[in-house]
Amino acid sequence: MVNKKIKELAAAYKSEFIANRRHLHANPELSFQEFKTSAFVEGQLRSLGISQIEKKAGTGLLAIIQGRNPSQKVIALRGDMDALPIVEQNNVSYKSTHTGVMHACGHDVHTASLLGAAKILNEIKDQFEGTIKLIFQPGEELIPGGASLMIKDKVLENPRPSGIIGQHVMPLIPVGKVGFRKGMYMASADELYITVKGKGGHGAMPESLVDPVLIASHMIVALQQVVSRNASPKIPSVLSFGRVEALGATNIIPNEVKIQGTFRTLNEEWRSKAHHHMVSIAKGIVEGMGGELDFEVRRGYPFLKNAEALTSRAQEAAVQYLGKENVIDLDVWMAAEDFSYYTQEIDGCFYRLGTRNEAKGIVSGVHTPTFDIDEDAMEIGAGLMAWIAVNELGS
C-alpha cells in the first residue's frame, strides 16, 4: 500500500528532513536574493537523481518527477524559499548566521518539506501514474510576489497541472495535526502609502499654519468608515494603519505627515471599490482642511480561494494519513499569501501544518524573532505532501 510505504519512508528520512531544515534556517536569504538557497535545493534534487530541473523567475526552480504513464495526470507542489528582515533571538544550534535575516515564517520548513516529498516521490515513482511538478518559489514575502513571476515564467504550463498543493506552518496548531478550509480562506493585501502636506511652523502660532498632524488625524478616523459603513458585513475586510510619521517636536508643526497602512478583504469587486472610497474620503478631508494629499494604493496579492473538490480530496487524504482526530477545520484567515496567484489560475489547496508544542515552549507566532517549530512536524510535512500528491494523481 502506497500510503504505508510513504509513512515508512518519511519516518526513515526524518533526520535528513530536519538536517535540511536546519541548514536552510541557519542560512536565510531575503526575497529574490535566494541564490545560495536555490543552489542548495538544486544540489539536493540532483543528488536524488532528479534531472529535469529548470531555473525560473531568477532564483526559483521547477523540477519534474514522472511516474508511470506521465501524461495521465499532472499535479504541482509548491514551497517558498525566502526569509524575513528580522534579528533572530532563538538560542539554538541552527540560529541564523546572517544578522538581521531570519526564517521567521517557516519557509525553511516549506522548502525542506518539499525536498523531503521529492525524495519520497522519486523513490516510489514506479508506484504511481502521472507527473508531479515541484515548484520552489522565491519572494513570497515581497510584492509583486514570487508566485506571480513564476506563473509568468510558465511554471503552470507544458504540462499544465490539474491542481496545485501548498502547505504553511501554523504555530496555533499542535504538532501532529493539520488544518484545511474549503473555499475562501485568505485575504487580498494592499499596501497604502499616504502623505498629508500642510504648512508647518511654530506650535504656538497655529493660526498661521496648515497643520498636517491634525488633518491626518481626522483623515485616519474618517477612513474607518470605508469598512464600517461601505463594506457589506458579509465580506471580511480590514483597514489598519501601522505607521504614522510626523517629524515635528513639542513646539514644531511639520510640513507633512507620512502614513502607511494595509487594506485586506476576500472579495475582488469590493476590493476595487474600497480603493476608490479610500482615496475619495481622504481627498475630501485633506483638501477640505486646506492640505494636499498623495495617496498611493500599492496593489498586492489577491484573495486565496481553495478549490472545493480538490481540498475535499486533500483533506480526506490527510485523514487517511494522520487519522480523523488530527485533521481540523480552519476559519477565515485575514493574512495574505501569494499562493493565491496560483489559485487564480488553476485549482489550489493551501493547508496548514501544525508546529506548536507548549511543553517544549514552542509557541511564538510567525514573523517574530523567537519563532521556531517542533521538528517532529518535518516528518508529517514531507510525508503528507507526498501522499496528497499520489492520492490526487489516482483520483
C-alpha positions as CSV (number, residue, x, y, z in Angstrom):
1,M,0.0,0.0,0.0
2,V,1.5,3.3,-1.1
3,N,0.2,5.2,2.0
4,K,2.1,2.8,4.3
5,K,5.2,3.0,2.2
6,I,5.2,6.8,2.3
7,K,4.9,6.7,6.1
8,E,7.8,4.3,6.4
9,L,10.0,6.5,4.1
10,A,9.0,9.7,5.9
11,A,10.0,8.1,9.3
12,A,13.2,6.7,7.9
13,Y,14.3,10.0,6.4
14,K,13.1,12.3,9.2
15,S,16.6,13.1,10.4
16,E,17.6,14.1,6.8
17,F,14.5,16.4,6.6
18,I,15.4,18.1,9.9
19,A,19.0,18.5,8.8
20,N,17.9,20.2,5.6
21,R,15.6,22.5,7.5
22,R,18.4,23.4,9.9
23,H,20.8,24.2,7.1
24,L,18.2,26.5,5.5
25,H,17.3,28.1,8.8
26,A,20.9,28.9,9.5
27,N,21.4,30.4,6.1
28,P,18.4,32.5,5.3
29,E,18.2,34.9,2.4
30,L,15.8,37.7,1.7
31,S,13.1,37.8,-1.0
32,F,14.5,37.5,-4.6
33,Q,18.0,37.1,-3.1
34,E,17.8,33.3,-2.6
35,F,20.9,32.5,-4.6
36,K,22.6,30.1,-2.2
37,T,19.2,28.6,-1.1
38,S,18.4,27.9,-4.8
39,A,21.8,26.3,-5.4
40,F,21.4,24.2,-2.3
41,V,17.9,23.0,-3.4
42,E,19.1,22.2,-6.9
43,G,22.1,20.3,-5.5
44,Q,19.8,18.2,-3.2
45,L,17.4,17.4,-6.1
46,R,20.2,16.3,-8.4
47,S,21.7,14.1,-5.6
48,L,18.3,12.3,-5.6
49,G,18.7,11.6,-9.3
50,I,16.1,14.2,-10.4
51,S,17.5,15.8,-13.6
52,Q,14.5,17.6,-15.0
53,I,15.2,21.0,-13.3
54,E,14.7,24.5,-14.7
55,K,15.6,27.8,-13.2
56,K,12.6,30.1,-13.1
57,A,12.0,33.8,-12.1
58,G,15.6,34.4,-11.2
59,T,16.1,32.3,-8.1
60,G,13.1,29.9,-8.5
61,L,13.3,26.3,-9.5
62,L,10.9,23.9,-11.3
63,A,11.6,20.2,-11.0
64,I,9.7,17.3,-12.5
65,I,9.1,13.7,-11.3
66,Q,7.5,11.4,-13.8
67,G,5.7,8.2,-12.7
68,R,4.3,5.6,-15.0
69,N,2.3,6.9,-17.9
70,P,3.5,10.6,-17.3
71,S,0.7,12.2,-19.3
72,Q,-2.1,10.5,-17.3
73,K,-2.4,13.5,-14.9
74,V,-0.3,16.3,-13.6
75,I,-0.2,17.8,-10.1
76,A,2.0,20.6,-8.7
77,L,3.5,21.0,-5.2
78,R,4.8,24.4,-4.1
79,G,7.3,25.5,-1.4
80,D,8.6,29.1,-0.8
81,M,12.2,29.8,0.0
82,D,12.7,33.4,1.2
83,A,13.3,34.8,4.7
84,L,12.4,38.0,6.6
85,P,14.4,41.0,7.7
86,I,14.2,40.0,11.4
87,V,17.0,39.6,14.0
88,E,16.6,36.1,15.4
89,Q,16.5,35.8,19.2
90,N,16.4,32.0,19.5
91,N,19.4,30.3,21.2
92,V,19.6,27.2,19.1
93,S,22.5,25.5,17.2
94,Y,20.8,26.3,13.9
95,K,20.3,30.0,14.6
96,S,20.6,32.3,11.7
97,T,24.2,33.1,10.7
98,H,23.0,36.2,8.7
99,T,22.4,39.0,11.2
100,G,19.1,40.7,10.5
101,V,17.7,37.9,8.3
102,M,15.6,35.0,9.7
103,H,13.3,32.3,8.6
104,A,10.6,33.6,10.9
105,C,7.7,32.5,8.6
106,G,8.6,28.9,8.2
107,H,9.8,28.9,4.6
108,D,12.7,26.8,5.7
109,V,10.2,24.2,6.7
110,H,8.2,24.5,3.5
111,T,11.4,24.1,1.4
112,A,12.7,21.2,3.4
113,S,9.3,19.5,3.4
114,L,9.1,19.8,-0.4
115,L,12.6,18.4,-0.7
116,G,11.5,15.6,1.6
117,A,8.4,14.9,-0.5
118,A,10.6,14.9,-3.6
119,K,12.9,12.3,-2.1
120,I,9.9,10.1,-1.2
121,L,8.1,10.5,-4.5
122,N,11.2,9.9,-6.6
123,E,11.8,6.7,-4.7
124,I,8.3,5.4,-5.4
125,K,7.7,6.8,-8.9
126,D,7.1,3.3,-10.2
127,Q,4.1,3.0,-7.9
128,F,2.0,5.9,-9.3
129,E,0.9,7.2,-12.7
130,G,1.3,10.8,-13.8
131,T,3.7,13.7,-13.4
132,I,4.5,15.8,-10.3
133,K,5.8,19.3,-10.7
134,L,7.9,20.7,-7.8
135,I,7.8,24.5,-7.6
136,F,10.5,26.0,-5.3
137,Q,9.4,29.7,-5.3
138,P,11.3,32.9,-4.4
139,G,9.9,36.1,-2.9
140,E,6.7,35.2,-1.2
141,E,7.2,38.0,1.3
142,L,7.6,40.9,-1.1
143,I,5.3,42.5,-3.6
144,P,4.8,41.6,-6.5
145,G,5.2,38.1,-5.0
146,G,7.4,35.3,-6.5
147,A,4.3,33.3,-7.4
148,S,3.2,35.9,-9.9
149,L,6.7,35.8,-11.5
150,M,6.8,32.0,-11.6
151,I,3.5,32.0,-13.3
152,K,4.7,34.5,-15.9
153,D,7.7,32.2,-16.4
154,K,5.3,29.4,-17.3
155,V,5.7,27.0,-14.4
156,L,2.0,26.1,-14.8
157,E,2.5,25.2,-18.5
158,N,3.9,22.3,-20.5
159,P,2.4,20.3,-18.9
160,R,-0.4,22.2,-17.2
161,P,-1.3,20.8,-13.7
162,S,-4.9,20.0,-12.8
163,G,-4.2,21.5,-9.4
164,I,-1.6,22.8,-7.0
165,I,-0.9,21.9,-3.4
166,G,0.8,24.1,-0.8
167,Q,1.3,23.9,2.9
168,H,2.3,26.5,5.5
169,V,3.4,26.2,9.1
170,M,0.8,27.2,11.8
171,P,2.1,27.8,15.3
172,L,-1.5,27.9,16.6
173,I,-2.0,24.2,15.7
174,P,-0.3,21.5,17.8
175,V,2.4,19.4,16.1
176,G,0.8,16.2,14.7
177,K,-2.2,18.0,13.4
178,V,-3.1,19.8,10.1
179,G,-5.9,22.1,9.1
180,F,-7.9,22.6,6.0
181,R,-10.6,25.1,4.7
182,K,-12.6,24.8,1.5
183,G,-13.5,28.0,-0.4
184,M,-12.4,31.5,0.6
185,Y,-9.5,31.2,3.1
186,M,-7.0,34.1,3.0
187,A,-7.4,37.8,2.2
188,S,-6.0,40.0,-0.5
189,A,-3.4,42.5,0.8
190,D,-2.8,46.0,-0.5
191,E,-0.3,48.5,0.9
192,L,-1.3,52.1,1.5
193,Y,1.3,55.0,1.3
194,I,-0.2,58.4,2.2
195,T,1.4,61.8,2.5
196,V,-0.6,64.7,4.0
197,K,1.0,68.0,3.2
198,G,0.4,71.3,5.0
199,K,2.3,74.3,6.2
200,G,4.5,73.8,9.3
201,G,5.9,76.3,11.8
202,H,5.8,77.2,15.4
203,G,3.3,75.3,17.5
204,A,2.4,78.5,19.4
205,M,1.2,80.1,16.2
206,P,-1.4,77.6,14.8
207,E,-3.4,80.4,13.1
208,S,-0.6,80.9,10.6
209,L,-0.2,77.2,9.8
210,V,-2.0,74.4,8.0
211,D,-1.5,71.6,10.5
212,P,-0.9,68.3,8.7
213,V,-0.9,66.4,12.0
214,L,-4.5,67.5,12.8
215,I,-5.6,66.8,9.2
216,A,-4.0,63.4,9.2
217,S,-5.8,62.6,12.5
218,H,-9.2,63.4,11.1
219,M,-8.4,61.5,7.9
220,I,-7.4,58.3,9.7
221,V,-10.6,58.4,11.8
222,A,-12.7,59.1,8.8
223,L,-11.2,56.3,6.7
224,Q,-12.6,53.7,9.2
225,Q,-16.0,54.2,7.7
226,V,-14.7,52.6,4.5
227,V,-15.2,49.2,6.2
228,S,-17.9,50.1,8.8
229,R,-20.2,51.9,6.5
230,N,-19.3,50.9,3.0
231,A,-18.5,47.2,3.1
232,S,-21.1,44.5,3.4
233,P,-21.0,42.9,6.8
234,K,-20.9,39.6,4.9
235,I,-17.5,40.4,3.4
236,P,-14.5,40.2,5.8
237,S,-12.5,43.5,5.5
238,V,-9.6,45.1,7.5
239,L,-8.2,48.6,7.2
240,S,-5.3,49.3,9.5
241,F,-2.6,51.9,9.8
242,G,0.7,50.8,11.3
243,R,3.0,53.8,10.7
244,V,2.4,57.5,11.2
245,E,5.4,59.7,10.9
246,A,5.2,63.4,11.8
247,L,8.7,64.7,12.3
248,G,8.0,67.8,14.4
249,A,8.6,68.4,18.1
250,T,6.7,69.7,21.1
251,N,6.6,73.1,19.6
252,I,7.1,72.4,15.9
253,I,4.4,71.5,13.5
254,P,5.9,69.7,10.5
255,N,5.2,70.4,6.9
256,E,3.9,66.9,6.2
257,V,2.8,63.6,7.7
258,K,3.6,60.2,6.2
259,I,1.3,57.3,6.9
260,Q,1.4,53.6,5.9
261,G,-1.3,51.0,6.2
262,T,-2.9,47.9,4.8
263,F,-6.3,47.0,3.3
264,R,-7.4,43.4,3.2
265,T,-10.6,41.7,2.0
266,L,-11.9,38.5,0.5
267,N,-13.9,40.0,-2.4
268,E,-12.1,41.3,-5.5
269,E,-15.1,43.5,-6.7
270,W,-15.3,45.2,-3.3
271,R,-11.6,45.5,-3.1
272,S,-11.5,47.8,-6.1
273,K,-14.5,49.8,-4.9
274,A,-12.8,50.2,-1.5
275,H,-9.7,51.7,-3.1
276,H,-11.9,54.4,-4.7
277,H,-13.7,55.1,-1.4
278,M,-10.4,55.5,0.5
279,V,-8.9,57.9,-1.9
280,S,-12.2,59.9,-2.2
281,I,-12.7,60.2,1.5
282,A,-9.1,61.1,2.2
283,K,-9.0,63.7,-0.5
284,G,-12.2,65.3,0.8
285,I,-11.0,65.6,4.3
286,V,-7.5,66.8,3.5
287,E,-8.4,69.3,0.9
288,G,-11.4,70.5,2.9
289,M,-9.0,71.4,5.7
290,G,-6.5,73.2,3.5
291,G,-4.0,70.5,2.9
292,E,-2.7,68.5,-0.1
293,L,-2.8,64.7,-0.5
294,D,-0.7,62.0,-2.1
295,F,-2.4,58.6,-1.8
296,E,-0.8,55.5,-3.3
297,V,-2.6,52.2,-3.2
298,R,0.0,49.5,-3.9
299,R,-2.0,46.5,-5.1
300,G,-0.7,43.3,-3.5
301,Y,-1.8,39.7,-3.6
302,P,-5.3,38.7,-4.5
303,F,-7.5,36.6,-2.1
304,L,-6.8,32.9,-1.8
305,K,-9.6,30.5,-2.6
306,N,-9.2,26.8,-2.0
307,A,-11.0,24.7,-4.7
308,E,-13.8,22.8,-3.1
309,A,-13.3,19.4,-4.7
310,L,-9.5,19.4,-4.6
311,T,-9.5,20.5,-1.0
312,S,-12.0,17.9,0.0
313,R,-9.9,15.2,-1.6
314,A,-6.7,16.5,0.1
315,Q,-8.5,16.7,3.5
316,E,-9.7,13.1,3.1
317,A,-6.2,12.1,2.2
318,A,-4.9,13.7,5.3
319,V,-7.5,11.8,7.4
320,Q,-6.3,8.6,5.8
321,Y,-2.7,9.5,6.6
322,L,-3.0,11.0,10.1
323,G,-6.4,9.9,11.4
324,K,-9.6,12.0,11.6
325,E,-8.7,13.3,15.1
326,N,-5.6,15.0,13.7
327,V,-7.3,16.9,10.8
328,I,-9.1,20.1,11.8
329,D,-11.3,22.7,10.0
330,L,-9.9,26.2,9.7
331,D,-11.6,29.6,9.9
332,V,-11.0,32.5,7.5
333,W,-7.5,34.0,8.0
334,M,-7.0,37.7,7.2
335,A,-3.3,37.3,6.5
336,A,-2.2,37.1,2.8
337,E,-0.2,34.6,0.8
338,D,1.0,34.8,-2.8
339,F,0.0,31.2,-3.3
340,S,-3.3,33.0,-4.1
341,Y,-1.9,33.8,-7.6
342,Y,-1.8,30.1,-8.4
343,T,-5.4,29.6,-7.2
344,Q,-6.5,32.4,-9.6
345,E,-5.1,30.2,-12.5
346,I,-5.8,26.6,-11.5
347,D,-7.5,24.7,-8.7
348,G,-5.5,25.0,-5.5
349,C,-5.4,23.7,-1.9
350,F,-3.4,25.5,0.7
351,Y,-3.4,23.8,4.1
352,R,-1.8,24.3,7.5
353,L,0.9,22.2,9.2
354,G,0.8,22.2,13.0
355,T,4.2,23.1,14.6
356,R,3.2,24.1,18.2
357,N,4.4,22.3,21.3
358,E,3.7,24.1,24.6
359,A,5.6,21.5,26.6
360,K,8.8,22.5,24.7
361,G,8.0,26.2,24.9
362,I,7.5,26.4,21.1
363,V,4.6,28.8,21.0
364,S,5.8,32.0,19.2
365,G,3.9,33.3,16.2
366,V,5.3,33.7,12.7
367,H,7.1,37.0,11.9
368,T,8.5,37.1,15.4
369,P,12.2,36.9,16.4
370,T,11.5,33.8,18.6
371,F,9.5,31.8,16.0
372,D,10.6,28.1,15.9
373,I,8.9,24.7,15.3
374,D,8.7,21.3,16.9
375,E,10.7,19.5,14.3
376,D,8.5,16.4,14.6
377,A,6.4,18.3,12.1
378,M,9.1,17.7,9.4
379,E,8.1,14.0,9.1
380,I,4.5,15.0,8.5
381,G,5.3,18.0,6.3
382,A,7.2,15.8,3.8
383,G,5.2,12.6,4.1
384,L,1.7,14.1,3.9
385,M,2.5,16.3,1.0
386,A,3.8,13.3,-0.9
387,W,0.7,11.2,0.0
388,I,-1.7,14.0,-1.1
389,A,0.1,14.2,-4.4
390,V,-0.1,10.5,-5.1
391,N,-3.7,10.3,-3.9
392,E,-4.6,13.2,-6.2
393,L,-2.9,11.6,-9.2
394,G,-5.0,8.5,-8.6
395,S,-8.3,10.3,-8.2
